[in-house]
């Protein structure tokens, strides 16, 4: 299968890499990637509960998920902003 190749404004070739997965074990749910994505590809979801805290309250937090992979344009802005390196991209 041939990969998609585009051109930058300066005429250089560029191959987009589309979001494939997010490592939820690395994701801290900060939302930076969500904010930088203009295509509404990502969304925060509740992470499964991890038990109770010292007060008996359920401890759950949020992680990023891929809501609309078909909207990804392969710019990798989400990976570039992520400090935890939890996004996996693939050429198509």
PDB file of N, CA, C and O in Angstrom:
ATOM      1  N   UNK A   1       0.844  -1.184   0.000  1.00  0.00           N
ATOM      2  CA  UNK A   1       0.000   0.000   0.000  1.00  0.00           C
ATOM      3  C   UNK A   1       0.887   1.243   0.000  1.00  0.00           C
ATOM      4  O   UNK A   1       1.854   1.327   0.757  1.00  0.00           O
ATOM      5  N   UNK A   2       0.556   2.182  -0.835  1.00  0.00           N
ATOM      6  CA  UNK A   2       1.310   3.420  -0.934  1.00  0.00           C
ATOM      7  C   UNK A   2       0.840   4.411   0.126  1.00  0.00           C
ATOM      8  O   UNK A   2      -0.357   4.516   0.392  1.00  0.00           O
ATOM      9  N   UNK A   3       1.764   5.127   0.721  1.00  0.00           N
ATOM     10  CA  UNK A   3       1.378   6.110   1.732  1.00  0.00           C
ATOM     11  C   UNK A   3       0.945   7.415   1.067  1.00  0.00           C
ATOM     12  O   UNK A   3       1.297   7.696  -0.079  1.00  0.00           O
ATOM     13  N   UNK A   4       0.180   8.193   1.807  1.00  0.00           N
ATOM     14  CA  UNK A   4      -0.281   9.499   1.335  1.00  0.00           C
ATOM     15  C   UNK A   4       0.872  10.483   1.476  1.00  0.00           C
ATOM     16  O   UNK A   4       1.522  10.531   2.520  1.00  0.00           O
ATOM     17  N   UNK A   5       1.128  11.260   0.446  1.00  0.00           N
ATOM     18  CA  UNK A   5       2.175  12.274   0.507  1.00  0.00           C
ATOM     19  C   UNK A   5       1.590  13.603   0.074  1.00  0.00           C
ATOM     20  O   UNK A   5       0.914  13.695  -0.951  1.00  0.00           O
ATOM     21  N   UNK A   6       1.856  14.622   0.859  1.00  0.00           N
ATOM     22  CA  UNK A   6       1.408  15.971   0.536  1.00  0.00           C
ATOM     23  C   UNK A   6       2.608  16.879   0.400  1.00  0.00           C
ATOM     24  O   UNK A   6       3.756  16.434   0.439  1.00  0.00           O
ATOM     25  N   UNK A   7       2.328  18.153   0.242  1.00  0.00           N
ATOM     26  CA  UNK A   7       3.392  19.144   0.100  1.00  0.00           C
ATOM     27  C   UNK A   7       3.176  20.283   1.080  1.00  0.00           C
ATOM     28  O   UNK A   7       2.045  20.694   1.340  1.00  0.00           O
ATOM     29  N   UNK A   8       4.268  20.781   1.616  1.00  0.00           N
ATOM     30  CA  UNK A   8       4.195  21.946   2.484  1.00  0.00           C
ATOM     31  C   UNK A   8       4.050  23.185   1.616  1.00  0.00           C
ATOM     32  O   UNK A   8       4.176  23.115   0.393  1.00  0.00           O
ATOM     33  N   UNK A   9       3.791  24.291   2.238  1.00  0.00           N
ATOM     34  CA  UNK A   9       3.679  25.550   1.507  1.00  0.00           C
ATOM     35  C   UNK A   9       4.968  25.867   0.746  1.00  0.00           C
ATOM     36  O   UNK A   9       4.934  26.487  -0.317  1.00  0.00           O
ATOM     37  N   UNK A  10       6.100  25.437   1.299  1.00  0.00           N
ATOM     38  CA  UNK A  10       7.397  25.663   0.664  1.00  0.00           C
ATOM     39  C   UNK A  10       7.752  24.643  -0.407  1.00  0.00           C
ATOM     40  O   UNK A  10       8.815  24.737  -1.021  1.00  0.00           O
ATOM     41  N   UNK A  11       6.876  23.668  -0.638  1.00  0.00           N
ATOM     42  CA  UNK A  11       7.102  22.692  -1.694  1.00  0.00           C
ATOM     43  C   UNK A  11       7.780  21.406  -1.259  1.00  0.00           C
ATOM     44  O   UNK A  11       8.040  20.537  -2.090  1.00  0.00           O
ATOM     45  N   UNK A  12       8.072  21.267   0.026  1.00  0.00           N
ATOM     46  CA  UNK A  12       8.681  20.028   0.510  1.00  0.00           C
ATOM     47  C   UNK A  12       7.610  18.954   0.679  1.00  0.00           C
ATOM     48  O   UNK A  12       6.458  19.260   0.986  1.00  0.00           O
ATOM     49  N   UNK A  13       7.998  17.693   0.477  1.00  0.00           N
ATOM     50  CA  UNK A  13       7.036  16.613   0.667  1.00  0.00           C
ATOM     51  C   UNK A  13       6.795  16.387   2.155  1.00  0.00           C
ATOM     52  O   UNK A  13       7.673  16.617   2.987  1.00  0.00           O
ATOM     53  N   UNK A  14       5.607  15.938   2.462  1.00  0.00           N
ATOM     54  CA  UNK A  14       5.193  15.697   3.839  1.00  0.00           C
ATOM     55  C   UNK A  14       4.250  14.499   3.848  1.00  0.00           C
ATOM     56  O   UNK A  14       3.317  14.433   3.049  1.00  0.00           O
ATOM     57  N   UNK A  15       4.490  13.565   4.740  1.00  0.00           N
ATOM     58  CA  UNK A  15       3.636  12.388   4.876  1.00  0.00           C
ATOM     59  C   UNK A  15       2.900  12.467   6.204  1.00  0.00           C
ATOM     60  O   UNK A  15       3.530  12.403   7.260  1.00  0.00           O
ATOM     61  N   UNK A  16       1.567  12.606   6.172  1.00  0.00           N
ATOM     62  CA  UNK A  16       0.811  12.681   7.419  1.00  0.00           C
ATOM     63  C   UNK A  16       0.846  11.347   8.163  1.00  0.00           C
ATOM     64  O   UNK A  16       0.886  10.280   7.551  1.00  0.00           O
ATOM     65  N   UNK A  17       0.830  11.426   9.477  1.00  0.00           N
ATOM     66  CA  UNK A  17       0.757  10.235  10.325  1.00  0.00           C
ATOM     67  C   UNK A  17      -0.492  10.377  11.188  1.00  0.00           C
ATOM     68  O   UNK A  17      -0.597  11.288  12.010  1.00  0.00           O
ATOM     69  N   UNK A  18      -1.426   9.471  10.988  1.00  0.00           N
ATOM     70  CA  UNK A  18      -2.729   9.546  11.636  1.00  0.00           C
ATOM     71  C   UNK A  18      -2.724   8.853  12.998  1.00  0.00           C
ATOM     72  O   UNK A  18      -2.007   7.875  13.212  1.00  0.00           O
ATOM     73  N   UNK A  19      -3.537   9.379  13.913  1.00  0.00           N
ATOM     74  CA  UNK A  19      -3.613   8.814  15.263  1.00  0.00           C
ATOM     75  C   UNK A  19      -4.109   7.373  15.192  1.00  0.00           C
ATOM     76  O   UNK A  19      -5.117   7.077  14.550  1.00  0.00           O
ATOM     77  N   UNK A  20      -3.394   6.501  15.851  1.00  0.00           N
ATOM     78  CA  UNK A  20      -3.722   5.074  15.860  1.00  0.00           C
ATOM     79  C   UNK A  20      -4.225   4.639  17.236  1.00  0.00           C
ATOM     80  O   UNK A  20      -5.199   3.893  17.343  1.00  0.00           O
ATOM     81  N   UNK A  21      -3.553   5.111  18.282  1.00  0.00           N
ATOM     82  CA  UNK A  21      -3.952   4.736  19.638  1.00  0.00           C
ATOM     83  C   UNK A  21      -3.350   5.704  20.654  1.00  0.00           C
ATOM     84  O   UNK A  21      -2.481   6.515  20.335  1.00  0.00           O
ATOM     85  N   UNK A  22      -3.841   5.591  21.877  1.00  0.00           N
ATOM     86  CA  UNK A  22      -3.323   6.374  23.001  1.00  0.00           C
ATOM     87  C   UNK A  22      -3.029   5.396  24.131  1.00  0.00           C
ATOM     88  O   UNK A  22      -3.882   4.585  24.494  1.00  0.00           O
ATOM     89  N   UNK A  23      -1.838   5.471  24.679  1.00  0.00           N
ATOM     90  CA  UNK A  23      -1.451   4.612  25.794  1.00  0.00           C
ATOM     91  C   UNK A  23      -2.052   5.196  27.074  1.00  0.00           C
ATOM     92  O   UNK A  23      -1.535   6.169  27.623  1.00  0.00           O
ATOM     93  N   UNK A  24      -3.143   4.596  27.542  1.00  0.00           N
ATOM     94  CA  UNK A  24      -3.848   5.125  28.719  1.00  0.00           C
ATOM     95  C   UNK A  24      -3.041   4.952  30.004  1.00  0.00           C
ATOM     96  O   UNK A  24      -3.344   5.585  31.016  1.00  0.00           O
ATOM     97  N   UNK A  25      -2.028   4.106  29.970  1.00  0.00           N
ATOM     98  CA  UNK A  25      -1.165   3.952  31.144  1.00  0.00           C
ATOM     99  C   UNK A  25      -0.204   5.122  31.290  1.00  0.00           C
ATOM    100  O   UNK A  25       0.288   5.386  32.387  1.00  0.00           O
ATOM    101  N   UNK A  26       0.068   5.823  30.197  1.00  0.00           N
ATOM    102  CA  UNK A  26       0.939   6.999  30.233  1.00  0.00           C
ATOM    103  C   UNK A  26       0.142   8.298  30.342  1.00  0.00           C
ATOM    104  O   UNK A  26       0.624   9.273  30.917  1.00  0.00           O
ATOM    105  N   UNK A  27      -1.074   8.316  29.793  1.00  0.00           N
ATOM    106  CA  UNK A  27      -1.898   9.533  29.738  1.00  0.00           C
ATOM    107  C   UNK A  27      -2.293   9.985  31.145  1.00  0.00           C
ATOM    108  O   UNK A  27      -2.743   9.184  31.964  1.00  0.00           O
ATOM    109  N   UNK A  28      -2.116  11.287  31.412  1.00  0.00           N
ATOM    110  CA  UNK A  28      -2.501  11.843  32.715  1.00  0.00           C
ATOM    111  C   UNK A  28      -3.791  12.662  32.628  1.00  0.00           C
ATOM    112  O   UNK A  28      -4.228  13.242  33.622  1.00  0.00           O
ATOM    113  N   UNK A  29      -4.399  12.710  31.443  1.00  0.00           N
ATOM    114  CA  UNK A  29      -5.672  13.398  31.282  1.00  0.00           C
ATOM    115  C   UNK A  29      -5.604  14.903  31.400  1.00  0.00           C
ATOM    116  O   UNK A  29      -6.575  15.531  31.822  1.00  0.00           O
ATOM    117  N   UNK A  30      -4.474  15.501  31.038  1.00  0.00           N
ATOM    118  CA  UNK A  30      -4.293  16.949  31.185  1.00  0.00           C
ATOM    119  C   UNK A  30      -5.118  17.750  30.174  1.00  0.00           C
ATOM    120  O   UNK A  30      -5.456  18.906  30.430  1.00  0.00           O
ATOM    121  N   UNK A  31      -5.442  17.145  29.028  1.00  0.00           N
ATOM    122  CA  UNK A  31      -6.265  17.813  28.027  1.00  0.00           C
ATOM    123  C   UNK A  31      -5.517  18.682  27.037  1.00  0.00           C
ATOM    124  O   UNK A  31      -6.149  19.323  26.198  1.00  0.00           O
ATOM    125  N   UNK A  32      -4.202  18.728  27.102  1.00  0.00           N
ATOM    126  CA  UNK A  32      -3.434  19.560  26.161  1.00  0.00           C
ATOM    127  C   UNK A  32      -3.673  19.132  24.718  1.00  0.00           C
ATOM    128  O   UNK A  32      -3.869  19.973  23.841  1.00  0.00           O
ATOM    129  N   UNK A  33      -3.657  17.827  24.473  1.00  0.00           N
ATOM    130  CA  UNK A  33      -3.851  17.338  23.105  1.00  0.00           C
ATOM    131  C   UNK A  33      -5.267  17.648  22.616  1.00  0.00           C
ATOM    132  O   UNK A  33      -5.469  17.957  21.441  1.00  0.00           O
ATOM    133  N   UNK A  34      -6.234  17.564  23.513  1.00  0.00           N
ATOM    134  CA  UNK A  34      -7.620  17.884  23.175  1.00  0.00           C
ATOM    135  C   UNK A  34      -7.736  19.341  22.739  1.00  0.00           C
ATOM    136  O   UNK A  34      -8.412  19.653  21.759  1.00  0.00           O
ATOM    137  N   UNK A  35      -7.077  20.221  23.469  1.00  0.00           N
ATOM    138  CA  UNK A  35      -7.149  21.656  23.177  1.00  0.00           C
ATOM    139  C   UNK A  35      -6.479  22.022  21.862  1.00  0.00           C
ATOM    140  O   UNK A  35      -6.936  22.932  21.171  1.00  0.00           O
ATOM    141  N   UNK A  36      -5.394  21.322  21.503  1.00  0.00           N
ATOM    142  CA  UNK A  36      -4.647  21.669  20.300  1.00  0.00           C
ATOM    143  C   UNK A  36      -5.265  21.054  19.031  1.00  0.00           C
ATOM    144  O   UNK A  36      -4.956  21.500  17.925  1.00  0.00           O
ATOM    145  N   UNK A  37      -6.118  20.055  19.172  1.00  0.00           N
ATOM    146  CA  UNK A  37      -6.732  19.396  18.007  1.00  0.00           C
ATOM    147  C   UNK A  37      -7.941  20.197  17.528  1.00  0.00           C
ATOM    148  O   UNK A  37      -8.925  20.354  18.251  1.00  0.00           O
ATOM    149  N   UNK A  38      -7.851  20.695  16.307  1.00  0.00           N
ATOM    150  CA  UNK A  38      -8.943  21.506  15.752  1.00  0.00           C
ATOM    151  C   UNK A  38     -10.002  20.657  15.054  1.00  0.00           C
ATOM    152  O   UNK A  38     -10.987  21.193  14.545  1.00  0.00           O
ATOM    153  N   UNK A  39      -9.809  19.341  15.025  1.00  0.00           N
ATOM    154  CA  UNK A  39     -10.699  18.452  14.280  1.00  0.00           C
ATOM    155  C   UNK A  39     -11.620  17.607  15.166  1.00  0.00           C
ATOM    156  O   UNK A  39     -12.331  16.738  14.663  1.00  0.00           O
ATOM    157  N   UNK A  40     -11.612  17.854  16.478  1.00  0.00           N
ATOM    158  CA  UNK A  40     -12.460  17.128  17.429  1.00  0.00           C
ATOM    159  C   UNK A  40     -12.258  15.613  17.357  1.00  0.00           C
ATOM    160  O   UNK A  40     -13.215  14.843  17.428  1.00  0.00           O
ATOM    161  N   UNK A  41     -11.007  15.204  17.217  1.00  0.00           N
ATOM    162  CA  UNK A  41     -10.665  13.785  17.146  1.00  0.00           C
ATOM    163  C   UNK A  41     -10.686  13.145  18.535  1.00  0.00           C
ATOM    164  O   UNK A  41     -11.058  11.980  18.676  1.00  0.00           O
ATOM    165  N   UNK A  42     -10.294  13.892  19.544  1.00  0.00           N
ATOM    166  CA  UNK A  42     -10.099  13.346  20.888  1.00  0.00           C
ATOM    167  C   UNK A  42     -11.191  13.770  21.862  1.00  0.00           C
ATOM    168  O   UNK A  42     -11.867  14.779  21.658  1.00  0.00           O
ATOM    169  N   UNK A  43     -11.353  12.974  22.936  1.00  0.00           N
ATOM    170  CA  UNK A  43     -12.246  13.357  24.025  1.00  0.00           C
ATOM    171  C   UNK A  43     -11.760  12.727  25.321  1.00  0.00           C
ATOM    172  O   UNK A  43     -11.174  11.644  25.323  1.00  0.00           O
ATOM    173  N   UNK A  44     -12.013  13.421  26.416  1.00  0.00           N
ATOM    174  CA  UNK A  44     -11.676  12.894  27.739  1.00  0.00           C
ATOM    175  C   UNK A  44     -12.775  11.949  28.201  1.00  0.00           C
ATOM    176  O   UNK A  44     -13.961  12.256  28.081  1.00  0.00           O
ATOM    177  N   UNK A  45     -12.376  10.804  28.729  1.00  0.00           N
ATOM    178  CA  UNK A  45     -13.339   9.850  29.278  1.00  0.00           C
ATOM    179  C   UNK A  45     -12.906   9.480  30.695  1.00  0.00           C
ATOM    180  O   UNK A  45     -11.748   9.662  31.070  1.00  0.00           O
ATOM    181  N   UNK A  46     -13.837   8.967  31.460  1.00  0.00           N
ATOM    182  CA  UNK A  46     -13.524   8.516  32.816  1.00  0.00           C
ATOM    183  C   UNK A  46     -12.649   7.276  32.753  1.00  0.00           C
ATOM    184  O   UNK A  46     -12.955   6.326  32.032  1.00  0.00           O
ATOM    185  N   UNK A  47     -11.573   7.287  33.500  1.00  0.00           N
ATOM    186  CA  UNK A  47     -10.713   6.117  33.630  1.00  0.00           C
ATOM    187  C   UNK A  47     -11.363   5.205  34.667  1.00  0.00           C
ATOM    188  O   UNK A  47     -11.949   5.690  35.635  1.00  0.00           O
ATOM    189  N   UNK A  48     -11.267   3.904  34.476  1.00  0.00           N
ATOM    190  CA  UNK A  48     -11.863   3.005  35.484  1.00  0.00           C
ATOM    191  C   UNK A  48     -11.350   3.331  36.888  1.00  0.00           C
ATOM    192  O   UNK A  48     -10.195   3.718  37.069  1.00  0.00           O
ATOM    193  N   UNK A  49     -12.223   3.167  37.866  1.00  0.00           N
ATOM    194  CA  UNK A  49     -11.855   3.472  39.247  1.00  0.00           C
ATOM    195  C   UNK A  49     -10.661   2.651  39.689  1.00  0.00           C
ATOM    196  O   UNK A  49     -10.520   1.483  39.326  1.00  0.00           O
ATOM    197  N   UNK A  50      -9.811   3.276  40.472  1.00  0.00           N
ATOM    198  CA  UNK A  50      -8.593   2.625  40.942  1.00  0.00           C
ATOM    199  C   UNK A  50      -8.658   2.319  42.432  1.00  0.00           C
ATOM    200  O   UNK A  50      -7.623   2.122  43.069  1.00  0.00           O
ATOM    201  N   UNK A  51      -9.847   2.277  42.988  1.00  0.00           N
ATOM    202  CA  UNK A  51      -9.987   1.994  44.420  1.00  0.00           C
ATOM    203  C   UNK A  51     -10.547   3.193  45.156  1.00  0.00           C
ATOM    204  O   UNK A  51     -11.221   4.039  44.570  1.00  0.00           O
ATOM    205  N   UNK A  52     -10.262   3.257  46.437  1.00  0.00           N
ATOM    206  CA  UNK A  52     -10.755   4.348  47.272  1.00  0.00           C
ATOM    207  C   UNK A  52      -9.579   5.094  47.878  1.00  0.00           C
ATOM    208  O   UNK A  52      -8.512   4.528  48.113  1.00  0.00           O
ATOM    209  N   UNK A  53      -9.803   6.382  48.126  1.00  0.00           N
ATOM    210  CA  UNK A  53      -8.757   7.153  48.802  1.00  0.00           C
ATOM    211  C   UNK A  53      -8.893   6.956  50.316  1.00  0.00           C
ATOM    212  O   UNK A  53      -9.704   6.148  50.769  1.00  0.00           O
ATOM    213  N   UNK A  54      -8.109   7.686  51.084  1.00  0.00           N
ATOM    214  CA  UNK A  54      -8.108   7.510  52.542  1.00  0.00           C
ATOM    215  C   UNK A  54      -9.432   7.890  53.199  1.00  0.00           C
ATOM    216  O   UNK A  54      -9.674   7.537  54.354  1.00  0.00           O
ATOM    217  N   UNK A  55     -10.296   8.611  52.468  1.00  0.00           N
ATOM    218  CA  UNK A  55     -11.589   9.024  53.008  1.00  0.00           C
ATOM    219  C   UNK A  55     -12.724   8.109  52.556  1.00  0.00           C
ATOM    220  O   UNK A  55     -13.883   8.336  52.903  1.00  0.00           O
ATOM    221  N   UNK A  56     -12.389   7.064  51.774  1.00  0.00           N
ATOM    222  CA  UNK A  56     -13.408   6.143  51.300  1.00  0.00           C
ATOM    223  C   UNK A  56     -14.088   6.586  50.019  1.00  0.00           C
ATOM    224  O   UNK A  56     -15.057   5.963  49.586  1.00  0.00           O
ATOM    225  N   UNK A  57     -13.593   7.662  49.403  1.00  0.00           N
ATOM    226  CA  UNK A  57     -14.172   8.128  48.146  1.00  0.00           C
ATOM    227  C   UNK A  57     -13.554   7.367  46.976  1.00  0.00           C
ATOM    228  O   UNK A  57     -12.367   7.041  46.988  1.00  0.00           O
ATOM    229  N   UNK A  58     -14.371   7.094  45.976  1.00  0.00           N
ATOM    230  CA  UNK A  58     -13.843   6.439  44.776  1.00  0.00           C
ATOM    231  C   UNK A  58     -12.821   7.343  44.111  1.00  0.00           C
ATOM    232  O   UNK A  58     -13.029   8.550  43.989  1.00  0.00           O
ATOM    233  N   UNK A  59     -11.715   6.750  43.682  1.00  0.00           N
ATOM    234  CA  UNK A  59     -10.675   7.520  42.999  1.00  0.00           C
ATOM    235  C   UNK A  59     -10.723   7.201  41.513  1.00  0.00           C
ATOM    236  O   UNK A  59     -10.258   6.144  41.087  1.00  0.00           O
ATOM    237  N   UNK A  60     -11.268   8.084  40.743  1.00  0.00           N
ATOM    238  CA  UNK A  60     -11.287   7.938  39.298  1.00  0.00           C
ATOM    239  C   UNK A  60     -10.764   9.217  38.699  1.00  0.00           C
ATOM    240  O   UNK A  60     -10.910  10.290  39.285  1.00  0.00           O
ATOM    241  N   UNK A  61     -10.166   9.115  37.554  1.00  0.00           N
ATOM    242  CA  UNK A  61      -9.735  10.323  36.867  1.00  0.00           C
ATOM    243  C   UNK A  61      -9.989  10.142  35.385  1.00  0.00           C
ATOM    244  O   UNK A  61     -10.514   9.113  34.962  1.00  0.00           O
ATOM    245  N   UNK A  62      -9.624  11.119  34.609  1.00  0.00           N
ATOM    246  CA  UNK A  62      -9.920  11.072  33.181  1.00  0.00           C
ATOM    247  C   UNK A  62      -8.675  10.753  32.374  1.00  0.00           C
ATOM    248  O   UNK A  62      -7.554  11.051  32.784  1.00  0.00           O
ATOM    249  N   UNK A  63      -8.896  10.140  31.214  1.00  0.00           N
ATOM    250  CA  UNK A  63      -7.831   9.887  30.253  1.00  0.00           C
ATOM    251  C   UNK A  63      -8.364  10.254  28.870  1.00  0.00           C
ATOM    252  O   UNK A  63      -9.574  10.333  28.660  1.00  0.00           O
ATOM    253  N   UNK A  64      -7.462  10.472  27.948  1.00  0.00           N
ATOM    254  CA  UNK A  64      -7.853  10.826  26.593  1.00  0.00           C
ATOM    255  C   UNK A  64      -8.217   9.570  25.810  1.00  0.00           C
ATOM    256  O   UNK A  64      -7.641   8.503  26.023  1.00  0.00           O
ATOM    257  N   UNK A  65      -9.176   9.711  24.908  1.00  0.00           N
ATOM    258  CA  UNK A  65      -9.543   8.616  24.011  1.00  0.00           C
ATOM    259  C   UNK A  65      -9.746   9.182  22.607  1.00  0.00           C
ATOM    260  O   UNK A  65      -9.900  10.389  22.425  1.00  0.00           O
ATOM    261  N   UNK A  66      -9.742   8.301  21.638  1.00  0.00           N
ATOM    262  CA  UNK A  66      -9.945   8.704  20.245  1.00  0.00           C
ATOM    263  C   UNK A  66     -11.431   8.570  19.943  1.00  0.00           C
ATOM    264  O   UNK A  66     -11.947   7.458  19.836  1.00  0.00           O
ATOM    265  N   UNK A  67     -12.116   9.694  19.805  1.00  0.00           N
ATOM    266  CA  UNK A  67     -13.559   9.697  19.587  1.00  0.00           C
ATOM    267  C   UNK A  67     -13.917   9.624  18.107  1.00  0.00           C
ATOM    268  O   UNK A  67     -14.826   8.891  17.718  1.00  0.00           O
ATOM    269  N   UNK A  68     -13.197  10.386  17.281  1.00  0.00           N
ATOM    270  CA  UNK A  68     -13.508  10.456  15.848  1.00  0.00           C
ATOM    271  C   UNK A  68     -12.219  10.326  15.028  1.00  0.00           C
ATOM    272  O   UNK A  68     -11.718  11.320  14.504  1.00  0.00           O
ATOM    273  N   UNK A  69     -11.680   9.104  14.915  1.00  0.00           N
ATOM    274  CA  UNK A  69     -10.420   8.925  14.190  1.00  0.00           C
ATOM    275  C   UNK A  69     -10.505   9.347  12.728  1.00  0.00           C
ATOM    276  O   UNK A  69      -9.500   9.724  12.125  1.00  0.00           O
ATOM    277  N   UNK A  70     -11.697   9.284  12.165  1.00  0.00           N
ATOM    278  CA  UNK A  70     -11.879   9.662  10.757  1.00  0.00           C
ATOM    279  C   UNK A  70     -11.654  11.154  10.519  1.00  0.00           C
ATOM    280  O   UNK A  70     -11.479  11.570   9.373  1.00  0.00           O
ATOM    281  N   UNK A  71     -11.656  11.964  11.573  1.00  0.00           N
ATOM    282  CA  UNK A  71     -11.424  13.406  11.436  1.00  0.00           C
ATOM    283  C   UNK A  71      -9.949  13.790  11.479  1.00  0.00           C
ATOM    284  O   UNK A  71      -9.599  14.935  11.192  1.00  0.00           O
ATOM    285  N   UNK A  72      -9.079  12.839  11.836  1.00  0.00           N
ATOM    286  CA  UNK A  72      -7.647  13.129  11.967  1.00  0.00           C
ATOM    287  C   UNK A  72      -7.045  13.471  10.603  1.00  0.00           C
ATOM    288  O   UNK A  72      -7.285  12.775   9.617  1.00  0.00           O
ATOM    289  N   UNK A  73      -6.258  14.554  10.560  1.00  0.00           N
ATOM    290  CA  UNK A  73      -5.592  14.956   9.316  1.00  0.00           C
ATOM    291  C   UNK A  73      -4.103  14.617   9.332  1.00  0.00           C
ATOM    292  O   UNK A  73      -3.390  14.928   8.379  1.00  0.00           O
ATOM    293  N   UNK A  74      -3.632  13.990  10.391  1.00  0.00           N
ATOM    294  CA  UNK A  74      -2.253  13.530  10.458  1.00  0.00           C
ATOM    295  C   UNK A  74      -1.220  14.595  10.751  1.00  0.00           C
ATOM    296  O   UNK A  74      -0.057  14.443  10.377  1.00  0.00           O
ATOM    297  N   UNK A  75      -1.615  15.664  11.408  1.00  0.00           N
ATOM    298  CA  UNK A  75      -0.681  16.767  11.680  1.00  0.00           C
ATOM    299  C   UNK A  75       0.237  16.482  12.867  1.00  0.00           C
ATOM    300  O   UNK A  75       1.295  17.098  12.992  1.00  0.00           O
ATOM    301  N   UNK A  76      -0.154  15.565  13.727  1.00  0.00           N
ATOM    302  CA  UNK A  76       0.598  15.167  14.921  1.00  0.00           C
ATOM    303  C   UNK A  76       0.733  16.269  15.969  1.00  0.00           C
ATOM    304  O   UNK A  76       1.621  16.206  16.818  1.00  0.00           O
ATOM    305  N   UNK A  77      -0.135  17.275  15.920  1.00  0.00           N
ATOM    306  CA  UNK A  77      -0.096  18.344  16.923  1.00  0.00           C
ATOM    307  C   UNK A  77      -0.311  17.777  18.324  1.00  0.00           C
ATOM    308  O   UNK A  77       0.285  18.254  19.290  1.00  0.00           O
ATOM    309  N   UNK A  78      -1.160  16.761  18.431  1.00  0.00           N
ATOM    310  CA  UNK A  78      -1.432  16.152  19.737  1.00  0.00           C
ATOM    311  C   UNK A  78      -0.169  15.529  20.330  1.00  0.00           C
ATOM    312  O   UNK A  78       0.074  15.649  21.530  1.00  0.00           O
ATOM    313  N   UNK A  79       0.624  14.875  19.508  1.00  0.00           N
ATOM    314  CA  UNK A  79       1.873  14.263  19.986  1.00  0.00           C
ATOM    315  C   UNK A  79       2.908  15.303  20.350  1.00  0.00           C
ATOM    316  O   UNK A  79       3.658  15.137  21.312  1.00  0.00           O
ATOM    317  N   UNK A  80       2.948  16.367  19.587  1.00  0.00           N
ATOM    318  CA  UNK A  80       3.962  17.401  19.816  1.00  0.00           C
ATOM    319  C   UNK A  80       3.738  18.135  21.137  1.00  0.00           C
ATOM    320  O   UNK A  80       4.698  18.578  21.767  1.00  0.00           O
ATOM    321  N   UNK A  81       2.484  18.267  21.560  1.00  0.00           N
ATOM    322  CA  UNK A  81       2.171  18.992  22.796  1.00  0.00           C
ATOM    323  C   UNK A  81       2.224  18.079  24.025  1.00  0.00           C
ATOM    324  O   UNK A  81       2.316  18.564  25.153  1.00  0.00           O
ATOM    325  N   UNK A  82       2.168  16.775  23.814  1.00  0.00           N
ATOM    326  CA  UNK A  82       2.093  15.808  24.915  1.00  0.00           C
ATOM    327  C   UNK A  82       3.451  15.593  25.578  1.00  0.00           C
ATOM    328  O   UNK A  82       4.425  15.224  24.920  1.00  0.00           O
ATOM    329  N   UNK A  83       3.502  15.827  26.882  1.00  0.00           N
ATOM    330  CA  UNK A  83       4.750  15.627  27.627  1.00  0.00           C
ATOM    331  C   UNK A  83       4.963  14.163  28.015  1.00  0.00           C
ATOM    332  O   UNK A  83       6.072  13.781  28.388  1.00  0.00           O
ATOM    333  N   UNK A  84       3.927  13.350  27.934  1.00  0.00           N
ATOM    334  CA  UNK A  84       4.010  11.941  28.337  1.00  0.00           C
ATOM    335  C   UNK A  84       4.240  10.993  27.160  1.00  0.00           C
ATOM    336  O   UNK A  84       4.447   9.796  27.365  1.00  0.00           O
ATOM    337  N   UNK A  85       4.207  11.505  25.945  1.00  0.00           N
ATOM    338  CA  UNK A  85       4.451  10.698  24.736  1.00  0.00           C
ATOM    339  C   UNK A  85       3.535   9.469  24.668  1.00  0.00           C
ATOM    340  O   UNK A  85       4.002   8.347  24.473  1.00  0.00           O
ATOM    341  N   UNK A  86       2.240   9.693  24.827  1.00  0.00           N
ATOM    342  CA  UNK A  86       1.315   8.560  24.860  1.00  0.00           C
ATOM    343  C   UNK A  86       0.548   8.325  23.556  1.00  0.00           C
ATOM    344  O   UNK A  86      -0.230   7.374  23.473  1.00  0.00           O
ATOM    345  N   UNK A  87       0.746   9.160  22.543  1.00  0.00           N
ATOM    346  CA  UNK A  87       0.050   9.008  21.268  1.00  0.00           C
ATOM    347  C   UNK A  87       0.861   8.154  20.295  1.00  0.00           C
ATOM    348  O   UNK A  87       2.081   8.287  20.201  1.00  0.00           O
ATOM    349  N   UNK A  88       0.169   7.283  19.578  1.00  0.00           N
ATOM    350  CA  UNK A  88       0.801   6.456  18.552  1.00  0.00           C
ATOM    351  C   UNK A  88       0.180   6.837  17.214  1.00  0.00           C
ATOM    352  O   UNK A  88      -1.041   6.816  17.059  1.00  0.00           O
ATOM    353  N   UNK A  89       1.029   7.184  16.247  1.00  0.00           N
ATOM    354  CA  UNK A  89       0.578   7.568  14.911  1.00  0.00           C
ATOM    355  C   UNK A  89       1.109   6.596  13.867  1.00  0.00           C
ATOM    356  O   UNK A  89       2.154   5.975  14.058  1.00  0.00           O
ATOM    357  N   UNK A  90       0.378   6.469  12.759  1.00  0.00           N
ATOM    358  CA  UNK A  90       0.779   5.579  11.670  1.00  0.00           C
ATOM    359  C   UNK A  90       0.570   6.281  10.328  1.00  0.00           C
ATOM    360  O   UNK A  90      -0.368   7.060  10.157  1.00  0.00           O
ATOM    361  N   UNK A  91       1.460   5.990   9.388  1.00  0.00           N
ATOM    362  CA  UNK A  91       1.253   6.448   8.014  1.00  0.00           C
ATOM    363  C   UNK A  91       0.192   5.557   7.387  1.00  0.00           C
ATOM    364  O   UNK A  91       0.089   4.377   7.721  1.00  0.00           O
ATOM    365  N   UNK A  92      -0.588   6.119   6.486  1.00  0.00           N
ATOM    366  CA  UNK A  92      -1.612   5.327   5.784  1.00  0.00           C
ATOM    367  C   UNK A  92      -1.198   5.178   4.347  1.00  0.00           C
ATOM    368  O   UNK A  92      -1.908   4.548   3.562  1.00  0.00           O
TER     369      UNK A  92
END
